[in-house]
Amino acid sequence: MSTATADLCDEHETAIHDGELAILAGDWRWFGQLRSLKGSVSTLAAAGCNYEIRQALAELGAGRILFIDAQGDKGACIGENLALLAQRNGWGGLIIKGNIRDASQLQHVPLGIVAQGTWPRRSENKEGGRRDVRLVLGNEHVSPGDIVCADEDGVVILRHP
């Protein structure tokens, strides 16, 4: 089975209509060296809090994709230091519904990093984020254990049964 998002959508139109496969709307931009990613999702509702992001990325990632929802906070969820931590600990990639910073440095990190924008100021180093919760993103949702495939055509979620 192809993991190219366009191929997945072509091959699984019925799953799209049945809600088993979702295309996440958004203005997704690529950072990091890699331009595609696939893996099981771990979620984080960050709400402007950086503490839980650092905690999550300090864990062994085992190829998982950390999907972060900044919940409208403008602060950068990820910069060079956290991206390198993710790469060292075996995370398969990062998807951020929010901002990153250190964009030029992230180009050299061998990791797939997808975000909606950049912001020079980091998010606050306080607690308050929630791990492995269902994230609601517009008309779609992402849950822990879902499979995400992303490339320069878009971000597709295969629902965990």
Protein Blocks (a to p, Z undefined) as FASTA:
>chain_A
ZZbfklmmmmmmmmmmnopaccdedjdddedjbfcdcdddddddfkopaklmmmmmmpcf
klpacdddeehpabdfbdfklmmmmmmnopabdcdedddehklmmmmpccddddfbdcfb
dcdddehiaehiacdehjbccdehiacdddfkbccddddZZ
